[in-house]
């Protein structure tokens, strides 16, 4: 009996981690921006001064006066609500495919929650507010 329950629970756990696909195309809540150059796979992590989370798939990374927009390949549960992330740096780069963690709850230190993979970093110039 216990073996059967274990076998049934494992597929359900795997499904809970699978990306949710639907028929609706992704529309970012990030402010409009103009692409200003070629995408990059990695950023020098020590030069990142700020991150701005816009929704469950879009994060802007500020490096000096430049903004690098990262659109995650899949939706990241609670990212747009919590708007706080952490990541581990190996070497000195943060790269496409590496994992970020949504921080759960207030306080210090916050606990790591859901993990999600990064997309490529695209240099953008945010539109001027009118």
N, CA, C and O atoms as CSV, one atom per row, in Angstrom:
chain,resi,resn,atom,element,x,y,z
A,1,UNK,N,N,0.822,-1.203,0.000
A,1,UNK,CA,C,0.000,0.000,0.000
A,1,UNK,C,C,0.862,1.261,0.000
A,1,UNK,O,O,0.577,2.195,-0.749
A,2,UNK,N,N,1.891,1.304,0.810
A,2,UNK,CA,C,2.755,2.475,0.859
A,2,UNK,C,C,3.473,2.661,-0.463
A,2,UNK,O,O,3.624,3.789,-0.932
A,3,UNK,N,N,3.917,1.568,-1.072
A,3,UNK,CA,C,4.585,1.665,-2.368
A,3,UNK,C,C,3.679,2.287,-3.415
A,3,UNK,O,O,4.128,3.124,-4.198
A,4,UNK,N,N,2.432,1.901,-3.444
A,4,UNK,CA,C,1.496,2.446,-4.417
A,4,UNK,C,C,1.325,3.943,-4.198
A,4,UNK,O,O,1.308,4.710,-5.161
A,5,UNK,N,N,1.199,4.363,-2.958
A,5,UNK,CA,C,1.033,5.779,-2.666
A,5,UNK,C,C,2.265,6.564,-3.115
A,5,UNK,O,O,2.131,7.657,-3.664
A,6,UNK,N,N,3.447,6.027,-2.892
A,6,UNK,CA,C,4.678,6.695,-3.305
A,6,UNK,C,C,4.736,6.825,-4.817
A,6,UNK,O,O,5.118,7.873,-5.337
A,7,UNK,N,N,4.373,5.804,-5.503
A,7,UNK,CA,C,4.394,5.816,-6.964
A,7,UNK,C,C,3.400,6.839,-7.501
A,7,UNK,O,O,3.675,7.492,-8.508
A,8,UNK,N,N,2.269,6.986,-6.859
A,8,UNK,CA,C,1.265,7.946,-7.311
A,8,UNK,C,C,1.655,9.383,-6.980
A,8,UNK,O,O,1.338,10.295,-7.743
A,9,UNK,N,N,2.327,9.599,-5.871
A,9,UNK,CA,C,2.686,10.947,-5.460
A,9,UNK,C,C,3.809,11.510,-6.334
A,9,UNK,O,O,3.779,12.689,-6.685
A,10,UNK,N,N,4.781,10.700,-6.683
A,10,UNK,CA,C,5.905,11.182,-7.472
A,10,UNK,C,C,5.477,11.815,-8.790
A,10,UNK,O,O,5.941,12.914,-9.094
A,11,UNK,N,N,4.606,11.177,-9.601
A,11,UNK,CA,C,4.175,11.845,-10.839
A,11,UNK,C,C,3.455,13.164,-10.580
A,11,UNK,O,O,3.584,14.101,-11.368
A,12,UNK,N,N,2.706,13.248,-9.493
A,12,UNK,CA,C,2.011,14.496,-9.173
A,12,UNK,C,C,3.011,15.583,-8.803
A,12,UNK,O,O,2.821,16.742,-9.174
A,13,UNK,N,N,4.066,15.236,-8.084
A,13,UNK,CA,C,5.091,16.211,-7.721
A,13,UNK,C,C,5.805,16.726,-8.965
A,13,UNK,O,O,6.097,17.918,-9.063
A,14,UNK,N,N,6.082,15.857,-9.895
A,14,UNK,CA,C,6.741,16.262,-11.137
A,14,UNK,C,C,5.839,17.195,-11.930
A,14,UNK,O,O,6.313,18.193,-12.472
A,15,UNK,N,N,4.555,16.891,-12.008
A,15,UNK,CA,C,3.624,17.748,-12.737
A,15,UNK,C,C,3.507,19.128,-12.111
A,15,UNK,O,O,3.316,20.115,-12.822
A,16,UNK,N,N,3.619,19.212,-10.795
A,16,UNK,CA,C,3.527,20.508,-10.120
A,16,UNK,C,C,4.666,21.435,-10.520
A,16,UNK,O,O,4.510,22.655,-10.461
A,17,UNK,N,N,5.803,20.889,-10.925
A,17,UNK,CA,C,6.960,21.698,-11.317
A,17,UNK,C,C,6.981,22.015,-12.806
A,17,UNK,O,O,7.771,22.847,-13.251
A,18,UNK,N,N,6.128,21.365,-13.573
A,18,UNK,CA,C,6.140,21.564,-15.024
A,18,UNK,C,C,5.591,22.941,-15.373
A,18,UNK,O,O,4.672,23.420,-14.709
A,19,UNK,N,N,6.144,23.595,-16.417
A,19,UNK,CA,C,5.606,24.892,-16.825
A,19,UNK,C,C,4.177,24.750,-17.322
A,19,UNK,O,O,3.822,23.760,-17.962
A,20,UNK,N,N,3.375,25.742,-17.023
A,20,UNK,CA,C,1.989,25.735,-17.453
A,20,UNK,C,C,1.907,26.383,-18.828
A,20,UNK,O,O,2.308,27.533,-19.008
A,21,UNK,N,N,1.400,25.656,-19.769
A,21,UNK,CA,C,1.239,26.178,-21.122
A,21,UNK,C,C,-0.231,26.500,-21.347
A,21,UNK,O,O,-1.104,25.738,-20.931
A,22,UNK,N,N,-0.504,27.592,-21.985
A,22,UNK,CA,C,-1.871,27.898,-22.380
A,22,UNK,C,C,-1.844,28.497,-23.774
A,22,UNK,O,O,-0.777,28.683,-24.359
A,23,UNK,N,N,-3.011,28.794,-24.298
A,23,UNK,CA,C,-3.109,29.283,-25.663
A,23,UNK,C,C,-2.842,30.785,-25.784
A,23,UNK,O,O,-2.736,31.306,-26.895
A,24,UNK,N,N,-2.732,31.474,-24.664
A,24,UNK,CA,C,-2.551,32.912,-24.683
A,24,UNK,C,C,-1.062,33.254,-24.800
A,24,UNK,O,O,-0.256,32.717,-24.040
A,25,UNK,N,N,-0.680,34.127,-25.724
A,25,UNK,CA,C,0.730,34.536,-25.813
A,25,UNK,C,C,1.098,35.390,-24.598
A,25,UNK,O,O,0.255,36.085,-24.031
A,26,UNK,N,N,2.355,35.324,-24.220
A,26,UNK,CA,C,2.830,36.105,-23.082
A,26,UNK,C,C,2.877,37.586,-23.429
A,26,UNK,O,O,3.408,37.970,-24.471
A,27,UNK,N,N,2.325,38.411,-22.560
A,27,UNK,CA,C,2.390,39.863,-22.701
A,27,UNK,C,C,2.977,40.407,-21.404
A,27,UNK,O,O,2.381,40.285,-20.333
A,28,UNK,N,N,4.149,41.006,-21.523
A,28,UNK,CA,C,4.848,41.514,-20.353
A,28,UNK,C,C,4.168,42.762,-19.795
A,28,UNK,O,O,3.574,43.546,-20.535
A,29,UNK,N,N,4.266,42.933,-18.476
A,29,UNK,CA,C,3.779,44.144,-17.816
A,29,UNK,C,C,4.896,45.182,-17.672
A,29,UNK,O,O,4.699,46.243,-17.080
A,30,UNK,N,N,6.071,44.857,-18.223
A,30,UNK,CA,C,7.210,45.779,-18.159
A,30,UNK,C,C,6.925,47.011,-19.006
A,30,UNK,O,O,6.227,46.921,-20.017
A,31,UNK,N,N,7.459,48.160,-18.603
A,31,UNK,CA,C,7.284,49.365,-19.423
A,31,UNK,C,C,7.898,49.162,-20.808
A,31,UNK,O,O,8.842,48.389,-20.977
A,32,UNK,N,N,7.359,49.854,-21.770
A,32,UNK,CA,C,7.881,49.770,-23.139
A,32,UNK,C,C,9.354,50.166,-23.144
A,32,UNK,O,O,9.791,51.022,-22.374
A,33,UNK,N,N,10.106,49.521,-24.032
A,33,UNK,CA,C,11.534,49.816,-24.144
A,33,UNK,C,C,11.991,49.527,-25.565
A,33,UNK,O,O,11.392,48.717,-26.273
A,34,UNK,N,N,13.062,50.201,-25.971
A,34,UNK,CA,C,13.663,49.992,-27.282
A,34,UNK,C,C,14.923,49.165,-27.118
A,34,UNK,O,O,15.766,49.467,-26.275
A,35,UNK,N,N,15.051,48.119,-27.925
A,35,UNK,CA,C,16.260,47.300,-27.900
A,35,UNK,C,C,17.414,48.127,-28.469
A,35,UNK,O,O,17.276,48.744,-29.525
A,36,UNK,N,N,18.553,48.139,-27.767
A,36,UNK,CA,C,19.664,49.001,-28.172
A,36,UNK,C,C,20.909,48.233,-28.605
A,36,UNK,O,O,21.948,48.842,-28.859
A,37,UNK,N,N,20.824,46.933,-28.691
A,37,UNK,CA,C,21.999,46.153,-29.081
A,37,UNK,C,C,21.678,44.680,-29.144
A,37,UNK,O,O,20.518,44.273,-29.086
A,38,UNK,N,N,22.722,43.891,-29.263
A,38,UNK,CA,C,22.588,42.440,-29.374
A,38,UNK,C,C,22.417,41.803,-27.993
A,38,UNK,O,O,23.002,42.268,-27.015
A,39,UNK,N,N,21.612,40.735,-27.916
A,39,UNK,CA,C,21.478,40.008,-26.648
A,39,UNK,C,C,22.818,39.409,-26.216
A,39,UNK,O,O,23.686,39.134,-27.045
A,40,UNK,N,N,22.968,39.217,-24.919
A,40,UNK,CA,C,24.144,38.581,-24.347
A,40,UNK,C,C,23.704,37.403,-23.502
A,40,UNK,O,O,22.616,37.412,-22.926
A,41,UNK,N,N,24.549,36.390,-23.430
A,41,UNK,CA,C,24.262,35.227,-22.593
A,41,UNK,C,C,24.506,35.531,-21.117
A,41,UNK,O,O,23.811,34.998,-20.252
A,42,UNK,N,N,25.489,36.385,-20.821
A,42,UNK,CA,C,25.898,36.609,-19.428
A,42,UNK,C,C,26.111,38.095,-19.134
A,42,UNK,O,O,26.386,38.900,-20.023
A,43,UNK,N,N,25.970,38.421,-17.848
A,43,UNK,CA,C,26.348,39.739,-17.336
A,43,UNK,C,C,27.397,39.536,-16.257
A,43,UNK,O,O,27.396,38.515,-15.570
A,44,UNK,N,N,28.290,40.503,-16.106
A,44,UNK,CA,C,29.241,40.485,-15.009
A,44,UNK,C,C,28.432,40.782,-13.738
A,44,UNK,O,O,27.933,41.893,-13.561
A,45,UNK,N,N,28.307,39.793,-12.869
A,45,UNK,CA,C,27.440,39.916,-11.699
A,45,UNK,C,C,27.855,41.032,-10.753
A,45,UNK,O,O,27.005,41.636,-10.099
A,46,UNK,N,N,29.149,41.312,-10.670
A,46,UNK,CA,C,29.604,42.348,-9.738
A,46,UNK,C,C,29.215,43.755,-10.192
A,46,UNK,O,O,29.302,44.702,-9.410
A,47,UNK,N,N,28.792,43.900,-11.437
A,47,UNK,CA,C,28.405,45.222,-11.935
A,47,UNK,C,C,26.891,45.466,-11.863
A,47,UNK,O,O,26.432,46.569,-12.159
A,48,UNK,N,N,26.122,44.461,-11.478
A,48,UNK,CA,C,24.661,44.618,-11.363
A,48,UNK,C,C,24.369,45.428,-10.103
A,48,UNK,O,O,24.713,45.014,-8.996
A,49,UNK,N,N,23.732,46.585,-10.281
A,49,UNK,CA,C,23.460,47.455,-9.138
A,49,UNK,C,C,22.024,47.334,-8.629
A,49,UNK,O,O,21.734,47.681,-7.484
A,50,UNK,N,N,21.131,46.842,-9.484
A,50,UNK,CA,C,19.718,46.800,-9.103
A,50,UNK,C,C,18.975,45.837,-10.010
A,50,UNK,O,O,19.331,45.670,-11.177
A,51,UNK,N,N,17.943,45.204,-9.472
A,51,UNK,CA,C,17.035,44.395,-10.291
A,51,UNK,C,C,15.627,44.935,-10.100
A,51,UNK,O,O,15.237,45.323,-8.998
A,52,UNK,N,N,14.875,44.954,-11.187
A,52,UNK,CA,C,13.491,45.416,-11.144
A,52,UNK,C,C,12.626,44.315,-11.742
A,52,UNK,O,O,12.709,44.028,-12.936
A,53,UNK,N,N,11.796,43.703,-10.906
A,53,UNK,CA,C,10.899,42.636,-11.363
A,53,UNK,C,C,9.592,43.276,-11.812
A,53,UNK,O,O,8.967,44.025,-11.062
A,54,UNK,N,N,9.184,42.973,-13.046
A,54,UNK,CA,C,7.955,43.549,-13.593
A,54,UNK,C,C,6.766,42.606,-13.533
A,54,UNK,O,O,5.633,43.046,-13.337
A,55,UNK,N,N,7.013,41.318,-13.699
A,55,UNK,CA,C,5.938,40.326,-13.716
A,55,UNK,C,C,6.557,38.943,-13.545
A,55,UNK,O,O,7.730,38.834,-13.187
A,56,UNK,N,N,5.792,37.895,-13.793
A,56,UNK,CA,C,6.271,36.532,-13.575
A,56,UNK,C,C,7.318,36.064,-14.588
A,56,UNK,O,O,7.824,34.947,-14.474
A,57,UNK,N,N,7.650,36.898,-15.574
A,57,UNK,CA,C,8.649,36.500,-16.565
A,57,UNK,C,C,9.650,37.576,-16.936
A,57,UNK,O,O,10.572,37.302,-17.704
A,58,UNK,N,N,9.507,38.797,-16.419
A,58,UNK,CA,C,10.354,39.898,-16.894
A,58,UNK,C,C,11.091,40.583,-15.743
A,58,UNK,O,O,10.483,41.043,-14.777
A,59,UNK,N,N,12.429,40.638,-15.876
A,59,UNK,CA,C,13.278,41.291,-14.880
A,59,UNK,C,C,14.251,42.214,-15.613
A,59,UNK,O,O,14.877,41.808,-16.592
A,60,UNK,N,N,14.376,43.450,-15.142
A,60,UNK,CA,C,15.390,44.364,-15.658
A,60,UNK,C,C,16.572,44.353,-14.696
A,60,UNK,O,O,16.400,44.448,-13.481
A,61,UNK,N,N,17.762,44.237,-15.253
A,61,UNK,CA,C,19.001,44.288,-14.486
A,61,UNK,C,C,19.703,45.592,-14.836
A,61,UNK,O,O,19.998,45.843,-16.004
A,62,UNK,N,N,19.973,46.423,-13.839
A,62,UNK,CA,C,20.665,47.702,-14.047
A,62,UNK,C,C,22.163,47.483,-13.865
A,62,UNK,O,O,22.615,46.959,-12.848
A,63,UNK,N,N,22.911,47.895,-14.871
A,63,UNK,CA,C,24.376,47.827,-14.857
A,63,UNK,C,C,24.864,49.208,-15.278
A,63,UNK,O,O,24.836,49.554,-16.460
A,64,UNK,N,N,25.309,49.991,-14.303
A,64,UNK,CA,C,25.673,51.380,-14.599
A,64,UNK,C,C,24.449,52.108,-15.124
A,64,UNK,O,O,23.382,52.068,-14.511
A,65,UNK,N,N,24.604,52.774,-16.262
A,65,UNK,CA,C,23.479,53.508,-16.853
A,65,UNK,C,C,22.677,52.643,-17.828
A,65,UNK,O,O,21.700,53.113,-18.411
A,66,UNK,N,N,23.081,51.394,-18.008
A,66,UNK,CA,C,22.400,50.500,-18.956
A,66,UNK,C,C,21.389,49.614,-18.257
A,66,UNK,O,O,21.527,49.278,-17.081
A,67,UNK,N,N,20.366,49.245,-19.016
A,67,UNK,CA,C,19.350,48.312,-18.540
A,67,UNK,C,C,19.376,47.084,-19.435
A,67,UNK,O,O,19.349,47.190,-20.661
A,68,UNK,N,N,19.427,45.924,-18.808
A,68,UNK,CA,C,19.404,44.645,-19.521
A,68,UNK,C,C,18.120,43.930,-19.136
A,68,UNK,O,O,17.924,43.595,-17.968
A,69,UNK,N,N,17.246,43.692,-20.101
A,69,UNK,CA,C,15.965,43.032,-19.840
A,69,UNK,C,C,16.122,41.531,-20.049
A,69,UNK,O,O,16.662,41.077,-21.058
A,70,UNK,N,N,15.639,40.778,-19.077
A,70,UNK,CA,C,15.676,39.326,-19.155
A,70,UNK,C,C,14.246,38.814,-19.126
A,70,UNK,O,O,13.514,39.041,-18.163
A,71,UNK,N,N,13.857,38.124,-20.183
A,71,UNK,CA,C,12.538,37.494,-20.239
A,71,UNK,C,C,12.744,36.008,-20.023
A,71,UNK,O,O,13.347,35.328,-20.853
A,72,UNK,N,N,12.243,35.511,-18.911
A,72,UNK,CA,C,12.409,34.105,-18.575
A,72,UNK,C,C,11.694,33.235,-19.604
A,72,UNK,O,O,10.655,33.635,-20.130
A,73,UNK,N,N,12.233,32.054,-19.899
A,73,UNK,CA,C,11.608,31.176,-20.893
A,73,UNK,C,C,10.227,30.681,-20.462
A,73,UNK,O,O,9.375,30.387,-21.300
A,74,UNK,N,N,10.012,30.592,-19.139
A,74,UNK,CA,C,8.727,30.133,-18.606
A,74,UNK,C,C,8.292,31.047,-17.469
A,74,UNK,O,O,9.113,31.723,-16.850
A,75,UNK,N,N,7.012,31.058,-17.208
A,75,UNK,CA,C,6.483,31.835,-16.099
A,75,UNK,C,C,7.060,31.319,-14.784
A,75,UNK,O,O,7.251,30.115,-14.613
A,76,UNK,N,N,7.335,32.229,-13.862
A,76,UNK,CA,C,7.932,31.890,-12.570
A,76,UNK,C,C,6.915,32.258,-11.476
A,76,UNK,O,O,6.686,33.434,-11.195
A,77,UNK,N,N,6.326,31.249,-10.882
A,77,UNK,CA,C,5.255,31.403,-9.905
A,77,UNK,C,C,5.628,32.386,-8.790
A,77,UNK,O,O,6.678,32.249,-8.162
A,78,UNK,N,N,4.774,33.362,-8.553
A,78,UNK,CA,C,4.889,34.374,-7.492
A,78,UNK,C,C,5.969,35.429,-7.728
A,78,UNK,O,O,6.109,36.338,-6.909
A,79,UNK,N,N,6.730,35.343,-8.808
A,79,UNK,CA,C,7.782,36.336,-9.055
A,79,UNK,C,C,7.186,37.742,-9.157
A,79,UNK,O,O,7.707,38.676,-8.547
A,80,UNK,N,N,6.106,37.903,-9.916
A,80,UNK,CA,C,5.486,39.206,-10.100
A,80,UNK,C,C,4.816,39.753,-8.856
A,80,UNK,O,O,4.596,40.959,-8.744
A,81,UNK,N,N,4.489,38.874,-7.924
A,81,UNK,CA,C,3.856,39.304,-6.670
A,81,UNK,C,C,4.915,39.660,-5.632
A,81,UNK,O,O,4.845,40.718,-5.007
A,82,UNK,N,N,5.884,38.789,-5.453
A,82,UNK,CA,C,6.930,38.992,-4.436
A,82,UNK,C,C,7.949,40.053,-4.865
A,82,UNK,O,O,8.423,40.833,-4.039
A,83,UNK,N,N,8.282,40.079,-6.154
A,83,UNK,CA,C,9.199,41.066,-6.737
A,83,UNK,C,C,10.570,41.105,-6.085
A,83,UNK,O,O,11.238,42.138,-6.099
A,84,UNK,N,N,10.992,39.982,-5.512
A,84,UNK,CA,C,12.317,39.903,-4.892
A,84,UNK,C,C,12.959,38.582,-5.284
A,84,UNK,O,O,12.324,37.529,-5.232
A,85,UNK,N,N,14.239,38.653,-5.682
A,85,UNK,CA,C,14.940,37.453,-6.123
A,85,UNK,C,C,16.303,37.345,-5.456
A,85,UNK,O,O,16.836,38.316,-4.918
A,86,UNK,N,N,16.844,36.151,-5.507
A,86,UNK,CA,C,18.245,35.936,-5.154
A,86,UNK,C,C,18.810,34.970,-6.179
A,86,UNK,O,O,18.073,34.285,-6.889
A,87,UNK,N,N,20.125,34.931,-6.240
A,87,UNK,CA,C,20.794,34.008,-7.153
A,87,UNK,C,C,22.196,33.758,-6.637
A,87,UNK,O,O,22.750,34.550,-5.876
A,88,UNK,N,N,22.759,32.637,-7.069
A,88,UNK,CA,C,24.132,32.300,-6.734
A,88,UNK,C,C,25.007,32.649,-7.923
A,88,UNK,O,O,24.610,32.448,-9.071
A,89,UNK,N,N,26.181,33.163,-7.658
A,89,UNK,CA,C,27.114,33.519,-8.727
A,89,UNK,C,C,28.273,32.536,-8.704
A,89,UNK,O,O,28.936,32.347,-7.684
A,90,UNK,N,N,28.495,31.923,-9.839
A,90,UNK,CA,C,29.637,31.037,-10.007
A,90,UNK,C,C,30.624,31.768,-10.917
A,90,UNK,O,O,30.265,32.205,-12.011
A,91,UNK,N,N,31.840,31.893,-10.466
A,91,UNK,CA,C,32.768,32.737,-11.212
A,91,UNK,C,C,32.382,34.180,-10.923
A,91,UNK,O,O,32.277,34.583,-9.765
A,92,UNK,N,N,32.174,34.944,-11.968
A,92,UNK,CA,C,31.750,36.327,-11.777
A,92,UNK,C,C,30.598,36.685,-12.702
A,92,UNK,O,O,30.295,37.862,-12.896
A,93,UNK,N,N,29.949,35.661,-13.279
A,93,UNK,CA,C,28.906,35.924,-14.267
A,93,UNK,C,C,27.554,35.370,-13.847
A,93,UNK,O,O,27.462,34.351,-13.162
A,94,UNK,N,N,26.516,36.060,-14.270
A,94,UNK,CA,C,25.144,35.574,-14.164
A,94,UNK,C,C,24.711,35.331,-15.603
A,94,UNK,O,O,24.712,36.255,-16.417
A,95,UNK,N,N,24.338,34.086,-15.922
A,95,UNK,CA,C,24.147,33.711,-17.320
A,95,UNK,C,C,22.769,33.132,-17.614
A,95,UNK,O,O,22.054,32.676,-16.722
A,96,UNK,N,N,22.426,33.166,-18.890
A,96,UNK,CA,C,21.220,32.530,-19.398
A,96,UNK,C,C,21.221,31.066,-18.950
A,96,UNK,O,O,22.246,30.386,-19.003
A,97,UNK,N,N,20.058,30.602,-18.512
A,97,UNK,CA,C,19.921,29.218,-18.075
A,97,UNK,C,C,20.203,29.008,-16.601
A,97,UNK,O,O,19.831,27.977,-16.041
A,98,UNK,N,N,20.863,29.985,-15.953
A,98,UNK,CA,C,21.122,29.851,-14.522
A,98,UNK,C,C,19.839,30.115,-13.743
A,98,UNK,O,O,18.876,30.669,-14.272
A,99,UNK,N,N,19.846,29.714,-12.498
A,99,UNK,CA,C,18.640,29.727,-11.674
A,99,UNK,C,C,18.573,30.969,-10.798
A,99,UNK,O,O,19.560,31.376,-10.187
A,100,UNK,N,N,17.378,31.560,-10.754
A,100,UNK,CA,C,17.069,32.596,-9.767
A,100,UNK,C,C,16.040,32.001,-8.815
A,100,UNK,O,O,15.360,31.031,-9.150
A,101,UNK,N,N,15.933,32.580,-7.647
A,101,UNK,CA,C,14.972,32.119,-6.650
A,101,UNK,C,C,14.061,33.272,-6.257
A,101,UNK,O,O,14.529,34.382,-6.006
A,102,UNK,N,N,12.766,33.007,-6.203
A,102,UNK,CA,C,11.815,33.997,-5.701
A,102,UNK,C,C,11.928,33.970,-4.183
A,102,UNK,O,O,11.875,32.902,-3.573
A,103,UNK,N,N,12.084,35.143,-3.573
A,103,UNK,CA,C,12.187,35.214,-2.121
A,103,UNK,C,C,10.794,35.253,-1.515
A,103,UNK,O,O,9.955,36.068,-1.899
A,104,UNK,N,N,10.563,34.358,-0.560
A,104,UNK,CA,C,9.272,34.262,0.110
A,104,UNK,C,C,9.309,34.999,1.433
A,104,UNK,O,O,10.227,34.820,2.235
A,105,UNK,N,N,8.323,35.812,1.649
A,105,UNK,CA,C,8.120,36.425,2.940
A,105,UNK,C,C,9.024,37.602,3.242
A,105,UNK,O,O,10.105,37.746,2.672
A,106,UNK,N,N,8.552,38.446,4.158
A,106,UNK,CA,C,9.318,39.616,4.576
A,106,UNK,C,C,10.381,39.216,5.586
A,106,UNK,O,O,10.425,38.076,6.049
A,107,UNK,N,N,11.212,40.150,5.909
A,107,UNK,CA,C,12.195,39.919,6.955
A,107,UNK,C,C,13.557,39.583,6.394
A,107,UNK,O,O,13.753,39.435,5.188
A,108,UNK,N,N,14.484,39.468,7.316
A,108,UNK,CA,C,15.846,39.177,6.918
A,108,UNK,C,C,16.351,38.023,7.754
A,108,UNK,O,O,16.259,38.119,8.978
A,109,UNK,N,N,16.859,36.975,7.223
A,109,UNK,CA,C,16.920,36.730,5.781
A,109,UNK,C,C,15.609,36.128,5.270
A,109,UNK,O,O,14.954,35.358,5.972
A,110,UNK,N,N,15.242,36.483,4.064
A,110,UNK,CA,C,14.061,35.897,3.439
A,110,UNK,C,C,14.393,34.480,3.013
A,110,UNK,O,O,15.558,34.147,2.794
A,111,UNK,N,N,13.389,33.663,2.897
A,111,UNK,CA,C,13.574,32.282,2.483
A,111,UNK,C,C,13.446,32.166,0.976
A,111,UNK,O,O,12.627,32.851,0.362
A,112,UNK,N,N,14.248,31.309,0.383
A,112,UNK,CA,C,14.155,31.052,-1.050
A,112,UNK,C,C,12.932,30.199,-1.319
A,112,UNK,O,O,12.662,29.220,-0.623
A,113,UNK,N,N,12.190,30.602,-2.360
A,113,UNK,CA,C,11.020,29.854,-2.765
A,113,UNK,C,C,11.254,29.182,-4.102
A,113,UNK,O,O,12.232,28.459,-4.285
A,114,UNK,N,N,10.358,29.425,-5.020
A,114,UNK,CA,C,10.387,28.821,-6.347
A,114,UNK,C,C,11.685,29.180,-7.069
A,114,UNK,O,O,12.182,30.299,-6.944
A,115,UNK,N,N,12.231,28.222,-7.825
A,115,UNK,CA,C,13.413,28.498,-8.636
A,115,UNK,C,C,13.023,28.499,-10.106
A,115,UNK,O,O,12.174,27.716,-10.532
A,116,UNK,N,N,13.652,29.387,-10.883
A,116,UNK,CA,C,13.332,29.543,-12.300
A,116,UNK,C,C,14.603,29.868,-13.078
A,116,UNK,O,O,15.534,30.467,-12.541
A,117,UNK,N,N,14.633,29.467,-14.349
A,117,UNK,CA,C,15.798,29.711,-15.200
A,117,UNK,C,C,15.712,31.075,-15.873
A,117,UNK,O,O,14.630,31.539,-16.231
A,118,UNK,N,N,16.866,31.705,-16.038
A,118,UNK,CA,C,16.951,32.986,-16.743
A,118,UNK,C,C,16.973,32.786,-18.254
A,118,UNK,O,O,17.378,31.736,-18.753
A,119,UNK,N,N,16.533,33.808,-18.963
A,119,UNK,CA,C,16.654,33.857,-20.419
A,119,UNK,C,C,17.888,34.671,-20.773
A,119,UNK,O,O,18.753,34.896,-19.926
A,120,UNK,N,N,17.972,35.114,-22.030
A,120,UNK,CA,C,19.110,35.934,-22.442
A,120,UNK,C,C,18.901,37.377,-21.991
A,120,UNK,O,O,17.778,37.806,-21.724
A,121,UNK,N,N,19.996,38.107,-21.914
A,121,UNK,CA,C,19.982,39.501,-21.466
A,121,UNK,C,C,19.974,40.409,-22.693
A,121,UNK,O,O,20.882,40.357,-23.523
A,122,UNK,N,N,18.934,41.242,-22.796
A,122,UNK,CA,C,18.779,42.116,-23.961
A,122,UNK,C,C,18.950,43.569,-23.501
A,122,UNK,O,O,18.243,44.014,-22.597
A,123,UNK,N,N,19.884,44.313,-24.115
A,123,UNK,CA,C,20.051,45.705,-23.725
A,123,UNK,C,C,18.861,46.541,-24.216
A,123,UNK,O,O,18.492,46.475,-25.388
A,124,UNK,N,N,18.272,47.320,-23.319
A,124,UNK,CA,C,17.111,48.133,-23.702
A,124,UNK,C,C,17.248,49.547,-23.151
A,124,UNK,O,O,17.980,49.797,-22.194
A,125,UNK,N,N,16.537,50.444,-23.773
A,125,UNK,CA,C,16.395,51.825,-23.304
A,125,UNK,C,C,14.917,52.000,-22.980
A,125,UNK,O,O,14.088,52.073,-23.888
A,126,UNK,N,N,14.575,52.068,-21.678
A,126,UNK,CA,C,13.157,52.242,-21.321
A,126,UNK,C,C,12.587,53.520,-21.940
A,126,UNK,O,O,13.273,54.537,-22.043
A,127,UNK,N,N,11.328,53.446,-22.345
A,127,UNK,CA,C,10.654,54.611,-22.936
A,127,UNK,C,C,10.545,55.707,-21.875
A,127,UNK,O,O,10.366,55.419,-20.692
A,128,UNK,N,N,10.652,56.933,-22.297
A,128,UNK,CA,C,10.515,58.072,-21.397
A,128,UNK,C,C,9.063,58.191,-20.942
A,128,UNK,O,O,8.135,58.053,-21.739
A,129,UNK,N,N,8.883,58.450,-19.642
A,129,UNK,CA,C,7.534,58.642,-19.115
A,129,UNK,C,C,6.969,59.956,-19.647
A,129,UNK,O,O,7.655,60.977,-19.687
A,130,UNK,N,N,5.701,59.902,-20.055
A,130,UNK,CA,C,5.109,61.146,-20.610
A,130,UNK,C,C,4.198,61.803,-19.629
A,130,UNK,O,O,3.621,62.849,-19.927
